[in-house]
Structures are given as structure tokens and as C-alpha cells.
Amino acid sequence: MPLSALSSRLVRPLHVFVDSALLLVAWWLAFWLRFNLDMPAEFMPVAWVSASWMLAANLVILIVGNVYRQVWRFVSLSELRQLGVCVAIAGATSAALVLMQRYEAFPRTVLVLHPLLAFLFLGGVRAAWRMQTERGFPAVAQMRPLLIIGSLGDAVAALRALKGSHLWQPVGILTPQPEDRGRWLQNVPVLGTVEMIAEAGQLAGASTALVASPPGSPQRREALLKASGSGVTLLTMRSADEWLQQDSAEPRKVEIDDLLGRDPVQLDVAGLAELFSGQTVLVTGAGGSIGSELCRQVSRFGVGKLVCLDVSEYAIYQLEQELRAVNPRMQGIYYTANVREADRLRAIALRHRPAVVFHAAAYKHVPLMEELNEIEALRTNVLGTLHAARVAGECGARRFVMISTDKAVNPTNIMGSSKRLAELMVQGVAAEFAGTRYVSVRFGNVLGSSGSVVPLFAGQIARGGPVTVTHPEIVRYFMTIPEAAQLVLQAGLMGHSGQIFVLDMGEPMKIVELARMLIRLSGKTEQDIPITYTGLRPGEKLFEELLADDETTEPTPHPKLRVAKTNGQLPDIDAVMRWIGEAGPAPARDDLRRWLRGQVPEYAAR
């Protein structure tokens, strides 16, 4: 038997032996205190005989109360509270047993003193053991000094989480309240406010700070913005999902997602579990940023079979490797296929008969689709959507959800117009298949998605700059990839056929401000990494809208979802298919835009 296994088997008997000795010492000390440290000789026999009843009662209660399942080196207030309850019950039980023996002239004060002394001894030895084991951690000199940023309540939680860390030594706390300065928490001083981070870092010898405010709180965003230009590296605690993926609760570096400052999405977990559990789900564009996150989210709800489809061989291979590693028991099916090929898509869908179809396959890069590739945008975004929607109805899917974009509102470019026409096609197909609920979900830019500005800016910062922004006043809505995917799931659950959902994207953000935040989070300044302006690209707007001029919205039971009420005639689906099919590989630029304007009247090319 390995030495470690042998030692672990000996731990519990050793704990019982130590507790037995301490209980006996407490019993004798209770007698001594009762008689002012001068116990008469005639009470010695009764003390010995009654000790057996006390010891039996205490050990039985401690064992039944699971006290010996505790790990002493991690003992906390919770474990001490559990110990105190067991000691109190054991004290009452032992008192009853002793009194039932009717010992002559037994000093009943002992029965009151003993539980108090027993808890003091048993709790004290556990606390002392934890203190000793903490001293056995790597020397403070070998640990990195760390500042804590947040309210006193948040700081306490962070200090508790860092107790087992072998890497970080908290040396100071920075709070939003100036009056907290000079106070101490768990032997860590409050050095001042967040604005003093640079000064506090020099004073405490710390070049790293942990932002302890909870995710989504305004305090977190405010703290990050105030501290981001200080030159101090910022960390934050990992979420529960990150613990599962990284197998570590150690702090991680602050990322741009942390700056959005919005509350986590509230999901109807029971409803989603009912929708997905044991069912087959098909995701097109599964290798993309949103498609892959949809796959991750769906896999958590006990999906019976997840059919993942993408035109990119490498993207679908990466997704396969990831999902098999994270959820090896899930039945994943991985296809390389193009949604523009209706027969291939139909064959896959009829083979697996998905109950839910998420259509995330699309071309989304505005400048690329604006010049030279216009027909590709129509074939993928319009025809691909039409094929996926019809196949969902043909195979009997209960729900079809298309991922749309804010660029479909009053579009000024080919990409946005093609997505608006795709929305109309989905509404048109909804009339053909009454058994399937068809919904579209609009949202803005997703932080960190492929082709978004964040990876672009990060690469430019890594190369030493400059960071390129098209216009100083350009504004966009942003949300995180998990936030977007979760709201798509929720919309798919609650939507009625033909509806277009609009996500609450929060407040829009200037792209130049986003660039400045990324520069600061990298530990640089705008003097180190300059920002240059390159001018608006073809088809690009200064700001995006989530609703067109002739649209209104209606609230839903979910605070972050609204339904867009649209007015407009649905297109002739067969005529759309015919025109795109007959347009050829390179239709005339003006002809294509003229036709598209006839299908999407609000399209205004720039």
C-alpha cells in the first residue's frame, strides 16, 4: 500500500485518539475547576467511573455528526459550528447518562463546564493544526505580493478564496470608500482607494492586483477602468465554468469581456433542459464563434445527440476535439458541409431528424462582402438560410433559430441587407411549416468572435501598434460570446413562429474607447501604443441600430429579450431563389444592388 494511502487511513483513528485524550483532560479539568483546583480524594473514583459514560456519548455523537470527515488543515467557521453543535448534543447526552447512574453527591456543575472546555480544546487543536499547515506553505518570500480591489465584503471573499493559493500573498486592500483606509482584514491592511493603486503598489511592493468585485457589477467595471491605466497587472477570480475548464481556481488575467459590466444572463434552466434533454440538435456554422458556443451551451443540457455542421474542415475538427474532451459521453456527430447545398443539408437532417436547428452559418465581414463577393453573401446568407429553414420543416424539427445581426436594420451594406432578406425568408418559410417554430435573433458585435475588432486590436498591440480605428465617433453594441449564445437559447425556447428577437445589448461603446481599454489592460499607455484613424470602410455606418424606423418592440418575460414588430411584405421565395440562381458567378454590381433594394426597401447603399 502506498505511504500516502496508508497515512490517510491512519488520520481518522489518530483524530479519534486525540479527541479522546482532550475530552478526558476537559473532564478532569471540569472537576478541578468545580473544586477550585483542589478536588477532594473521595471524588476521584466517581470521576473515573463517570468518564467512561462521557467519553462514549461524545465519541458516538461526533462520529454520527460526521465531525471526523472534516479535513483539519482546511477547517473553517462552518466546521467549527458543526463541531460546536455536536459537542452541545454530546454534553446533554453524557449529562443524561451520568445522572441516570445516580452517583452519590455527583457535582452537577461539571456537566455544564465540560462541554465548554471540550469545545475549547477540540476547536483549538483544529485551528492550531490549520495555522501550522498554512505555515508549511511556500515561504511568503517565494509568493508574489497581491493587492485586492473591492469593497470590504468582496475583499473578505477574495481573501478566503486565496487561502489555499501557493502563488499569491495579499499585502493590501483598496476599497471604493475612503473612510475604510487604515482598517485591517485578516491581517491585511486597507491602503486606500482604487485611485491610489499605483502608489499602493509601490508601497507594498506589488505589481499585480486582484479585482474582487463580482462579475456584472457596476463596481467591477468602475474599478477596472480606474485601475487599468496604472501599469499594475489586473487579475480577477475565475468563474465556476472556468474552474471546470481550467481545473484551477487561481486568479486569471482581466480580459475585455470583464469591462462590459452587465449582470449574468438568467436562463430558464428547467425549460431548456426539457427542450434539449435526450433530443437531437443540429447546429450549422458550428465551427464559428457563435456556433461553437451554442454547441457548448447545448451540450450542458443533456442533449441526446449534437449534430455539428460547418464548411471549414479545420473548424469542425477543433470543435470535435474540444467537445470530446469536455463531454466524452455526449454523442457528437461532425459534418463538413455547405448550407448552400440543399440536398446535402437535407440528407443530413433526414438522417438524424433534429428537434431543434440553430442556423449560425453566414458570411458576416462587411467590407469583404461589399466588394467582389456580393453574390457569395446572397448565396450563403439568403439561400443557405432558406435551405436550412426548409430542411428543418421537412424533417419535423420543433424549433428553428436563425442568428441575425443589428446590421440588418436599415442596412447600408450587402452583408446587412442579405441578413435582412434572410430574416424575411425565415418568416416566409414559417408559413409553409406550421409544426415548426421559426424565430430570428438579432444582436450586435460579439467580443472576441472571429473577425471582430478585439482580436485585431490585440494583435496590433502585441506588435507594438499602431491600433487602427476607422473613425473617432464610430459606435457599436457589444456582448460576450457566452451571453449571446445563452440569449439565443432562451429566445429559441420562448419564441413564437415568425418572431424576430432583439437582444438587450446594453449601452453602445465607442470603438476608440474599446481600443484604449485594451491598450491599458495590456499594461501599456497610448504613448506606447498610438491610435490612428483610417476612415470608414465601404458600407460601414458610424452607428448600428437594433430596430428599423418602422419597427416597434414588445417586451417578453425575459428582461434581456424583446420582440421586434415588423411591417413589410414578405418576398416571393421562389423568385428570390430563381434570381440568385440565374445571376451567375459574377453579376453586375449595379444590377445586384438594384435587385436587392427591391427585396429590402430600407437598404440604402453608401
SELUM-143365 format. One record per residue (C-alpha): residue number from 1; residue in one letter; y, x, z. Coordinates in Angstrom, 2 decimals. Each point is the difference from the previous one (the first is absolute). Example, Ala and Ser with C-alpha at 12.3 -4.5 7.8 and 13.67 -1.06 7.14 Angstrom:
% residues 2
  seq  type       py       px       pz
    1     A    -4.50    12.30     7.80
    2     S     3.44     1.37    -0.66
***
This chain:
% residues 606
  seq  type       py       px       pz
    1     M     0.00     0.00     0.00
    2     P     3.46     1.43    -0.89
    3     L     2.07     1.21     2.92
    4     S     2.81    -2.47    -0.79
    5     A    -2.42    -2.94     0.00
    6     L    -1.57     1.18     3.25
    7     S     3.38     0.38     1.68
    8     S     1.09    -3.47    -1.12
    9     R    -3.18    -1.48     1.53
   10     L     0.78     1.70     3.31
   11     V     3.59    -1.28     0.12
   12     R    -0.75    -3.49     1.35
   13     P    -2.39     1.10     2.82
   14     L     2.55     2.64     0.96
   15     H     2.77    -2.61     0.14
   16     V    -2.20    -2.24     2.18
   17     F    -0.73     2.91     2.34
   18     V     3.69     0.92     0.32
   19     D     1.00    -3.62     0.62
   20     S    -2.76    -0.37     2.63
   21     A     1.27     3.03     1.86
   22     L     3.59    -1.23    -0.16
   23     L    -1.00    -3.48     1.19
   24     L    -1.77     1.49     3.00
   25     V     2.97     2.22     0.80
   26     A     2.28    -3.05    -0.23
   27     W    -2.37    -1.93     2.29
   28     W     0.05     2.69     2.69
   29     L     3.76     0.48    -0.37
   30     A     0.50    -3.75     0.49
   31     F    -1.86     0.25     3.32
   32     W     2.02     3.03     1.02
   33     L     3.30    -1.70    -0.84
   34     R    -1.09    -3.10     1.89
   35     F    -0.44     2.10     3.15
   36     N     3.04     2.27    -0.59
   37     L    -2.18     2.92    -1.15
   38     D    -2.07    -0.08     3.18
   39     M    -3.05    -2.16    -0.71
   40     P    -2.11    -0.72     3.14
   41     A    -3.58     1.27    -0.13
   42     E    -1.48    -3.48     0.48
   43     F     1.34    -1.06    -3.42
   44     M    -1.72     2.83    -1.88
   45     P    -3.35    -1.80    -0.46
   46     V     1.57    -3.23    -1.26
   47     A     2.16     1.99    -2.43
   48     W    -3.09     1.69    -1.44
   49     V    -2.07    -3.17    -0.27
   50     S     2.78    -2.16    -1.50
   51     A     0.87     2.69    -2.56
   52     S    -3.16    -0.80    -1.96
   53     W     1.10    -3.62    -0.50
   54     M     3.51     1.11    -1.02
   55     L    -1.34     2.60    -2.44
   56     A    -2.48    -2.41    -1.60
   57     A     2.61    -2.73    -0.47
   58     N     2.57     2.37    -1.50
   59     L    -2.36     1.72    -2.43
   60     V    -1.48    -3.28    -1.24
   61     I     3.48    -1.49    -0.62
   62     L     1.26     3.17    -1.69
   63     I    -3.03     0.10    -2.30
   64     V     0.14    -3.71    -0.84
   65     G     3.79     0.30    -0.55
   66     N    -0.60     2.70    -2.68
   67     V     2.06     2.55     1.92
   68     Y    -2.49     2.71    -0.95
   69     R     0.60    -0.62    -3.69
   70     Q     3.49     1.42     0.41
   71     V     0.80     3.47    -1.32
   72     W     1.81     1.82     2.79
   73     R     1.97     2.34    -2.22
   74     F     1.65    -3.02    -1.68
   75     V     0.47    -2.16     3.10
   76     S     3.16    -2.11    -0.05
   77     L     1.63    -2.87     1.88
   78     S    -2.41    -2.42    -1.65
   79     E    -3.04     1.88     1.34
   80     L     1.59     0.35     3.45
   81     R     0.70    -3.73     0.04
   82     Q    -3.65    -0.67    -0.82
   83     L    -1.04     2.40     2.79
   84     G     2.32    -1.72     2.48
   85     V    -1.46    -3.45    -0.73
   86     C    -3.56     1.30     0.44
   87     V     0.86     1.80     3.24
   88     A     1.62    -3.19     1.39
   89     I    -3.06    -2.08    -0.88
   90     A    -2.30     2.68     1.42
   91     G     2.08     0.11     3.19
   92     A    -0.37    -3.75     0.49
   93     T    -3.73     0.17    -0.78
   94     S    -0.68     2.91     2.36
   95     A     2.02    -1.73     2.74
   96     A    -2.14    -3.10    -0.35
   97     L    -3.22     2.03     0.09
   98     V     1.06     2.00     3.04
   99     L     1.16    -3.05     1.94
  100     M    -3.28    -1.77    -0.77
  101     Q    -1.83     2.78     1.89
  102     R     1.89    -0.96     3.20
  103     Y     0.45     3.57     1.17
  104     E     1.17     0.02     3.60
  105     A     3.77     0.62     0.39
  106     F     0.38     1.07    -3.63
  107     P     3.70     0.92    -0.67
  108     R     1.04    -2.45    -2.71
  109     T     3.15     1.98    -0.81
  110     V    -2.31     2.48    -1.73
  111     L    -0.88    -2.68    -2.56
  112     V     3.69    -0.25    -0.96
  113     L     0.76     3.71     0.03
  114     H    -3.04     1.08    -2.01
  115     P     0.83    -1.71    -3.38
  116     L     3.50     1.49     0.11
  117     L    -1.32     3.49     0.68
  118     A    -2.79    -0.44    -2.55
  119     F     2.44    -0.93    -2.77
  120     L     2.26     2.91     0.97
  121     F    -2.88     2.50    -0.15
  122     L    -1.78    -1.38    -3.08
  123     G     3.23    -0.50    -1.96
  124     G     1.37     3.33     1.12
  125     V    -3.00     2.00    -1.16
  126     R     0.13    -1.67    -3.42
  127     A     3.73     0.64    -0.41
  128     A    -0.47     3.60     1.15
  129     W    -2.79     0.49    -2.55
  130     R     2.21    -1.28    -2.82
  131     M     2.84     2.31     1.07
  132     Q    -2.39     2.94     0.05
  133     T    -1.43    -0.76    -3.45
  134     E     3.49    -0.36    -1.45
  135     R     0.76     3.49     1.28
  136     G    -3.04     1.11    -1.93
  137     F     1.63    -1.04    -3.31
  138     P     1.58     2.74    -2.11
  139     A     2.78     1.77     1.86
  140     V     3.43    -1.54    -0.37
  141     A     1.11     3.23    -1.63
  142     Q    -2.51    -0.66    -2.78
  143     M     1.16    -3.61    -0.53
  144     R     2.98    -0.91    -2.14
  145     P     3.05    -1.47     1.79
  146     L     0.79    -3.57    -1.05
  147     L     2.96    -2.32     0.53
  148     I    -0.59    -3.76     0.40
  149     I     2.49    -2.41    -1.63
  150     G     0.08    -3.62     1.18
  151     S     0.68    -2.34     2.89
  152     L    -1.50     0.83     3.38
  153     G    -2.74    -2.58    -0.57
  154     D    -0.86     1.46    -3.40
  155     A     0.11     3.53     1.44
  156     V    -2.46    -0.93     2.75
  157     A    -2.45    -1.32    -2.62
  158     A     0.40     3.18    -2.07
  159     L    -0.54     2.24     3.03
  160     R    -3.15    -1.93     0.83
  161     A    -1.28     0.41    -3.57
  162     L     0.73     3.74     0.07
  163     K    -1.89     0.59     3.27
  164     G    -3.12     1.15    -1.81
  165     S     1.81     2.02    -2.67
  166     H    -0.82     3.69    -0.18
  167     L     2.91     0.70    -2.34
  168     W     3.18    -1.49     1.47
  169     Q     1.86     0.48     3.26
  170     P     2.77    -2.58     0.59
  171     V     3.10     1.84     1.24
  172     G     2.74    -2.63    -0.22
  173     I     0.86    -3.62    -0.74
  174     L     2.90    -1.37    -2.07
  175     T     0.82    -3.69     0.52
  176     P     2.53    -2.45    -1.52
  177     Q     1.55    -0.55     3.45
  178     P     2.46     2.70     1.20
  179     E    -0.45    -1.10     3.64
  180     D    -3.65     1.12    -0.08
  181     R     1.02     3.63    -0.24
  182     G    -1.14     2.00     3.02
  183     R    -3.00    -2.20     0.78
  184     W    -3.63     1.19    -0.13
  185     L    -3.20    -1.58    -1.34
  186     Q    -3.33     1.58     0.94
  187     N     1.75     3.30     0.68
  188     V     1.79    -0.09    -3.37
  189     P     3.83    -0.09     0.17
  190     V     2.26    -2.36    -1.94
  191     L     2.31     2.45    -1.78
  192     G     2.42    -2.46    -1.61
  193     T     0.36    -2.28    -3.01
  194     V    -1.40     0.29    -3.51
  195     E     3.31     1.37    -1.32
  196     M    -0.57     3.06     2.20
  197     I    -3.33     0.88    -1.63
  198     A     1.10     3.33    -1.46
  199     E     1.54     1.12     3.31
  200     A    -3.01    -1.25     1.98
  201     G    -2.38     1.78    -2.34
  202     Q     1.75     3.31     0.57
  203     L     0.15    -0.57     3.75
  204     A    -3.71    -0.85     0.28
  205     G    -1.17     2.42    -2.70
  206     A    -1.42    -2.87    -2.07
  207     S     0.18    -0.22    -3.77
  208     T    -2.06    -3.23    -0.18
  209     A     0.68    -3.52     1.27
  210     L    -2.22    -3.08     0.28
  211     V     1.62    -3.36    -0.83
  212     A    -1.67    -2.34     2.51
  213     S     1.61    -3.33    -1.00
  214     P    -2.56    -2.49    -1.38
  215     P    -0.44    -0.39    -3.79
  216     G     2.24    -2.65    -1.54
  217     S     2.55     0.05     2.82
  218     P     3.72     0.44    -0.75
  219     Q     0.09     2.63     2.76
  220     R    -2.51     2.10    -1.95
  221     R     2.04    -0.04    -3.20
  222     E     3.21     0.74     1.88
  223     A    -1.60     2.92     1.82
  224     L    -1.41     1.41    -3.23
  225     L     3.34    -0.22    -1.79
  226     K     1.86     1.67     2.89
  227     A    -2.54     2.77     0.41
  228     S    -0.86     0.64    -3.66
  229     G     2.90     2.37    -0.66
  230     S    -0.49     2.16     3.08
  231     G    -2.40     2.55    -1.46
  232     V    -2.63    -1.04     2.57
  233     T    -3.40    -0.96    -1.44
  234     L    -0.70    -3.67     0.75
  235     L    -3.42    -1.37     0.91
  236     T    -1.26    -3.48     0.80
  237     M    -3.18    -1.36     1.55
  238     R    -2.73    -1.09    -2.37
  239     S    -0.81    -3.68    -0.42
  240     A    -3.43    -1.36     0.86
  241     D    -0.96    -0.01    -3.70
  242     E     1.01     3.65    -0.30
  243     W    -2.11     0.90     3.03
  244     L    -3.02    -1.48    -1.74
  245     Q     0.70     1.85    -3.25
  246     Q     1.04     3.36     1.49
  247     D    -2.34     0.00     3.02
  248     S     2.91     1.22     2.11
  249     A     2.72    -1.52     2.14
  250     E     2.21     3.07    -0.25
  251     P     3.60    -0.64    -1.17
  252     R     0.73     0.20    -3.72
  253     K     3.10     0.90    -1.96
  254     V     2.56    -2.73    -0.55
  255     E    -0.12    -1.40    -3.52
  256     I     2.48    -2.03    -2.01
  257     D    -2.05    -3.17     0.67
  258     D     1.01     0.27     3.66
  259     L     3.66    -0.53    -0.92
  260     L    -0.42    -3.55    -1.31
  261     G     0.20    -1.33     3.54
  262     R    -1.78    -3.33    -0.52
  263     D    -2.50    -1.83     2.16
  264     P    -3.67     0.26    -1.00
  265     V    -1.30    -2.75    -2.30
  266     Q    -1.65    -2.86     1.87
  267     L    -3.17    -0.98    -1.81
  268     D    -2.10    -3.13     0.33
  269     V    -3.03     2.09     0.87
  270     A    -2.30    -2.97     0.51
  271     G     0.99    -1.57    -3.33
  272     L    -0.34     3.28    -1.91
  273     A    -3.37     0.70     1.59
  274     E    -1.17    -3.44    -1.10
  275     L     1.32     0.62    -3.52
  276     F    -1.58     3.45    -0.47
  277     S    -2.97     0.21     2.37
  278     G    -3.19     0.20    -2.01
  279     Q     1.85    -0.75    -3.25
  280     T     0.41     1.96    -3.23
  281     V     3.52     1.25    -0.72
  282     L     1.19     1.53    -3.28
  283     V     3.04     2.29    -0.13
  284     T     1.45     1.11    -3.33
  285     G     2.12     3.13     0.02
  286     A    -2.02     0.97     3.08
  287     G     0.79     3.68    -0.37
  288     G     3.77    -0.49     0.25
  289     S     2.17     0.10     3.09
  290     I    -0.02    -3.75     0.69
  291     G    -3.48    -0.63    -1.42
  292     S    -1.62     2.68     2.15
  293     E     1.77    -1.26     3.14
  294     L    -1.18    -3.53    -0.79
  295     C    -3.54     1.38    -0.15
  296     R     0.44     1.70     3.38
  297     Q     1.39    -3.15     1.60
  298     V    -2.63    -2.31    -1.49
  299     S    -2.83     2.31     1.09
  300     R     1.01    -0.51     3.64
  301     F    -0.70    -3.72    -0.16
  302     G    -3.73     0.29    -0.57
  303     V     0.05    -0.54    -3.76
  304     G    -3.49    -0.47    -1.40
  305     K     0.66     1.86    -3.25
  306     L     3.14     1.77    -1.18
  307     V     0.26     0.41    -3.78
  308     C     2.59     2.68    -0.83
  309     L     1.26     0.34    -3.57
  310     D     2.44     2.52    -1.46
  311     V     0.66     1.59    -3.37
  312     S     0.29     3.45     1.59
  313     E    -3.34     1.73     0.56
  314     Y     1.47     2.45     2.53
  315     A     1.78    -2.72     1.99
  316     I    -3.13    -2.14     0.30
  317     Y    -2.04     3.08     0.94
  318     Q     2.45     0.88     2.80
  319     L    -0.08    -3.59     1.28
  320     E    -3.81    -0.02    -0.04
  321     Q    -0.16     3.21     2.05
  322     E     2.54    -1.27     2.53
  323     L    -1.51    -3.45     0.54
  324     R    -3.54     1.34     0.28
  325     A     1.12     2.47     2.65
  326     V     1.98    -2.54     2.01
  327     N    -2.31    -3.01    -0.39
  328     P    -3.45     1.17    -1.13
  329     R    -1.63    -3.37     0.70
  330     M     2.28    -1.91    -2.35
  331     Q    -1.42    -0.76    -3.43
  332     G     2.52     1.47    -2.39
  333     I    -0.27    -0.35    -3.79
  334     Y     2.21     2.32    -2.08
  335     Y     0.86    -0.58    -3.66
  336     T     2.08     1.90    -2.52
  337     A     1.41    -2.78    -2.17
  338     N     3.22    -1.15    -1.63
  339     V     1.36    -3.48     0.74
  340     R     1.19    -0.15    -3.62
  341     E    -3.66    -0.31    -1.06
  342     A    -0.77    -3.64     0.79
  343     D    -3.72     0.17    -0.81
  344     R    -0.58     2.98     2.28
  345     L     1.93    -1.66     2.80
  346     R    -1.88    -3.27    -0.49
  347     A    -3.38     1.74     0.07
  348     I     0.82     1.67     3.32
  349     A     1.34    -3.18     1.57
  350     L    -2.91    -2.19    -1.15
  351     R    -2.48     2.54     1.32
  352     H     1.48     0.08     3.52
  353     R     1.72    -3.42     0.23
  354     P     2.87     1.04     2.31
  355     A     1.42    -2.59     2.38
  356     V     3.39     1.75     0.04
  357     V     1.70     2.05    -2.72
  358     F     2.96     2.29     0.69
  359     H     1.72     1.07    -3.20
  360     A     1.92     3.22     0.63
  361     A    -0.50     1.69    -3.39
  362     A     3.34     0.51    -1.74
  363     Y     2.40     2.43    -1.59
  364     K     2.97     0.24     2.34
  365     H     2.11     3.04    -0.94
  366     V     3.26    -1.42    -1.34
  367     P     1.30     2.88    -2.19
  368     L    -3.41     0.70    -1.55
  369     M    -0.49    -3.61    -0.98
  370     E     3.56    -0.33    -1.28
  371     E    -0.33     2.45    -2.88
  372     L    -3.00     0.67    -2.29
  373     N    -2.51    -1.93     2.17
  374     E     1.33    -3.56    -0.07
  375     I    -3.09    -1.44    -1.68
  376     E    -2.20     1.69     2.60
  377     A     1.89    -1.80     2.77
  378     L    -0.61    -3.34    -1.73
  379     R    -3.68     0.67    -0.64
  380     T    -0.74     1.08     3.57
  381     N     2.45    -2.01     2.09
  382     V    -0.16    -3.22    -2.01
  383     L    -3.34    -0.09    -1.84
  384     G    -1.79     1.86     2.81
  385     T     1.27    -2.53     2.52
  386     L    -0.98    -2.90    -2.26
  387     H    -3.53     1.39    -0.40
  388     A    -0.42     0.56     3.74
  389     A     1.33    -3.46     0.84
  390     R    -2.23    -1.80    -2.48
  391     V    -3.07     2.00     0.99
  392     A     0.64    -0.93     3.64
  393     G    -0.04    -3.67    -0.94
  394     E    -3.06     0.36    -2.23
  395     C    -2.07     1.68     2.72
  396     G     0.99    -2.60     2.60
  397     A     2.19     2.14     2.22
  398     R     1.67    -1.87     2.83
  399     R     3.20     2.05    -0.11
  400     F     1.86     2.23    -2.45
  401     V     2.93     2.10     1.21
  402     M     2.24     1.93    -2.40
  403     I     2.22     2.84     1.22
  404     S     3.48    -0.48    -1.46
  405     T     3.34     1.75     0.58
  406     D     3.63    -0.61     0.84
  407     K     0.79     1.40    -3.45
  408     A    -1.31    -3.27    -1.46
  409     V     3.14    -1.73     1.30
  410     N     2.82    -0.11    -2.58
  411     P    -1.72     2.93    -1.73
  412     T     2.01     2.59    -1.90
  413     N    -2.97     2.03    -1.20
  414     I    -3.33    -0.35    -1.78
  415     M    -2.09     0.59     3.08
  416     G     1.75    -2.69     2.05
  417     S    -0.08    -2.46    -2.88
  418     S    -3.69     0.58    -0.59
  419     K    -0.72    -0.69     3.68
  420     R     2.10    -3.18    -0.09
  421     L    -1.93    -1.15    -3.05
  422     A    -3.23     0.88     1.85
  423     E     1.09    -2.30     2.85
  424     L     0.50    -2.80    -2.50
  425     M    -3.41     0.67    -1.54
  426     V    -1.63    -0.29     3.41
  427     Q     1.73    -3.33     0.59
  428     G    -1.16    -1.15    -3.43
  429     V    -3.63     0.97     0.67
  430     A     0.18    -1.79     3.37
  431     A     0.24    -3.27    -1.92
  432     E    -3.25     0.83    -1.83
  433     F    -2.16     0.69     3.07
  434     A     0.54    -2.47     2.82
  435     G    -2.73     1.56     2.15
  436     T     1.83     3.32     0.36
  437     R     3.21     0.56     1.94
  438     Y     2.33     2.24    -2.00
  439     V     2.91     1.74     1.76
  440     S     2.34     2.88    -0.78
  441     V     1.63     2.25     2.58
  442     R     3.31     1.74    -0.61
  443     F     1.17     3.01     1.93
  444     G     2.22     3.01    -0.52
  445     N    -0.60     3.71     0.14
  446     V    -2.88     1.28     2.09
  447     L     0.55     3.23     1.89
  448     G    -2.36     2.74    -1.07
  449     S    -1.56    -1.88    -2.91
  450     S    -0.76     1.86    -3.18
  451     G     3.12     0.38    -2.09
  452     S     2.35    -0.91     2.85
  453     V     2.97     2.10     1.05
  454     V    -1.51     1.28     3.27
  455     P    -2.65     2.29    -1.57
  456     L     2.62     1.08    -2.56
  457     F     2.55     0.88     2.68
  458     A    -2.65     1.71     2.16
  459     G    -0.98     2.25    -2.90
  460     Q     3.63     0.83    -0.76
  461     I     0.65     0.86     3.67
  462     A    -3.11     2.21     0.11
  463     R     1.32     1.91    -3.02
  464     G     3.37     0.54     1.69
  465     G     1.89    -2.76    -1.83
  466     P     2.07    -1.42    -1.38
  467     V    -0.99    -3.61     0.75
  468     T     0.90    -2.17    -2.99
  469     V     1.39    -3.52     0.48
  470     T     1.03    -2.09    -2.98
  471     H     3.11    -1.60     1.56
  472     P     1.74     0.24     3.42
  473     E     0.07    -3.81     0.37
  474     I    -3.53    -0.84    -1.17
  475     V    -1.79    -2.22     2.52
  476     R    -3.64    -0.99     0.36
  477     Y    -2.22    -2.03     2.32
  478     F    -2.80     1.99     1.63
  479     M    -3.16    -0.68     1.94
  480     T    -3.08     2.02     0.95
  481     I    -3.24    -0.17    -1.95
  482     P    -2.02    -1.57     2.89
  483     E     2.79    -2.51     0.66
  484     A     0.03    -1.08    -3.64
  485     A    -3.77    -0.27    -0.23
  486     Q    -0.27    -2.02     3.22
  487     L     2.61    -2.49    -1.17
  488     V    -1.81    -0.32    -3.32
  489     L    -3.17    -0.92     1.89
  490     Q     1.91    -2.52     2.10
  491     A     1.63    -1.57    -3.07
  492     G    -3.38    -0.26    -1.68
  493     L    -1.36    -1.81     3.03
  494     M     2.79    -2.57     0.41
  495     G     1.23    -0.48    -3.58
  496     H    -0.33    -3.10    -2.15
  497     S    -0.76     0.32    -3.68
  498     G     2.96     0.94    -2.18
  499     Q     2.18     1.30     2.83
  500     I     2.00     3.21    -0.12
  501     F     0.42     1.66     3.38
  502     V     2.96     2.16     0.94
  503     L    -0.52     2.56     2.74
  504     D     2.57     0.73     2.67
  505     M     0.99     3.51    -1.00
  506     G     2.50     0.45     2.81
  507     E     3.39     1.47    -0.77
  508     P     0.47     1.89    -3.27
  509     M     0.51     3.74     0.26
  510     K     2.13     2.35    -2.06
  511     I    -2.16     2.50    -1.84
  512     V     2.41     2.80     0.90
  513     E    -0.42    -0.86     3.71
  514     L    -3.76     0.15    -0.45
  515     A     0.39     3.44    -1.56
  516     R     2.14     1.18     2.92
  517     M    -2.58    -1.24     2.52
  518     L    -2.79     1.85    -1.79
  519     I     2.04     3.18    -0.07
  520     R     0.69    -0.26     3.74
  521     L    -3.60    -0.83     0.87
  522     S    -1.05     3.15    -1.84
  523     G     2.14     2.01     2.44
  524     K     2.64     0.81    -2.64
  525     T     3.62    -1.00    -0.51
  526     E     1.88    -1.15    -3.08
  527     Q     1.50     3.49    -0.18
  528     D    -3.55     1.37    -0.35
  529     I    -1.20    -2.72    -2.40
  530     P     2.85    -1.43    -2.12
  531     I    -0.03    -3.50    -1.52
  532     T     1.01    -0.41    -3.64
  533     Y     0.62    -3.17    -2.04
  534     T    -1.58    -0.38    -3.43
  535     G     1.22    -3.46    -1.13
  536     L    -1.84    -3.28    -0.37
  537     R    -3.10     0.12    -2.16
  538     P    -0.73    -2.45    -2.84
  539     G    -0.57    -3.51     1.34
  540     E     0.85     0.95     3.58
  541     K     2.17    -2.25     2.22
  542     L     2.19     1.03     2.92
  543     F    -1.71    -2.60     2.17
  544     E    -3.11    -2.16    -0.21
  545     E    -0.26    -3.68     0.84
  546     L    -2.93    -1.85     1.46
  547     L     1.17    -3.38    -1.31
  548     A     1.46    -0.98    -3.33
  549     D     3.30    -1.90    -0.22
  550     D    -1.70    -3.37    -0.61
  551     E    -2.55     0.42     2.73
  552     T    -0.11    -1.08     3.61
  553     T    -2.55     0.75     2.67
  554     E    -1.90    -2.00     2.55
  555     P    -1.21     1.35     3.33
  556     T    -3.69     0.36     0.83
  557     P    -1.76     0.16     3.37
  558     H     0.13     3.80    -0.31
  559     P     3.43     1.49     0.84
  560     K    -0.26     2.71    -2.67
  561     L    -1.04    -2.26    -2.89
  562     R     2.04    -2.53    -1.96
  563     V    -0.87    -2.02    -3.10
  564     A     2.21     0.29    -3.07
  565     K     0.76    -3.32    -1.68
  566     T     0.40     0.77    -3.68
  567     N     1.36    -2.11    -2.82
  568     G    -1.03     0.71    -3.52
  569     Q    -2.42    -0.98    -2.72
  570     L    -3.37     1.69    -0.02
  571     P    -0.74     2.01    -3.15
  572     D    -2.51    -0.91    -2.67
  573     I    -2.83     2.28     1.13
  574     D    -1.80     0.04    -3.35
  575     A     3.25     0.80    -1.83
  576     V     0.71     2.89     2.38
  577     M    -3.49     1.41    -0.55
  578     R     0.35    -0.38    -3.74
  579     W     3.39     1.75    -0.21
  580     I    -1.06     2.97     2.14
  581     G    -3.25     0.31    -1.92
  582     E     1.75    -0.08    -3.38
  583     A     2.91     2.26     1.02
  584     G    -2.00     3.06    -0.90
  585     P     0.04     3.45     1.60
  586     A     3.73     0.58    -0.44
  587     P     2.09    -3.14    -0.42
  588     A     3.68     0.33    -0.81
  589     R     2.08     0.55     3.14
  590     D     2.46    -2.82    -0.67
  591     D    -2.70    -2.45    -1.08
  592     L    -1.95     0.51     3.21
  593     R     3.07    -0.47     2.21
  594     R     1.10    -3.07    -1.97
  595     W    -3.43    -1.60     0.42
  596     L    -0.17     0.92     3.69
  597     R     3.42    -1.55     0.59
  598     G    -1.31    -3.23    -1.50
  599     Q    -2.85    -0.04     2.49
  600     V     2.10     1.14     3.00
  601     P     3.49    -1.48    -0.52
  602     E     1.46     1.79     3.04
  603     Y    -0.87     3.39    -1.52
  604     A     3.22     1.88    -0.77
  605     A    -0.62     3.40    -1.56
  606     R     2.41     2.81     0.86
***
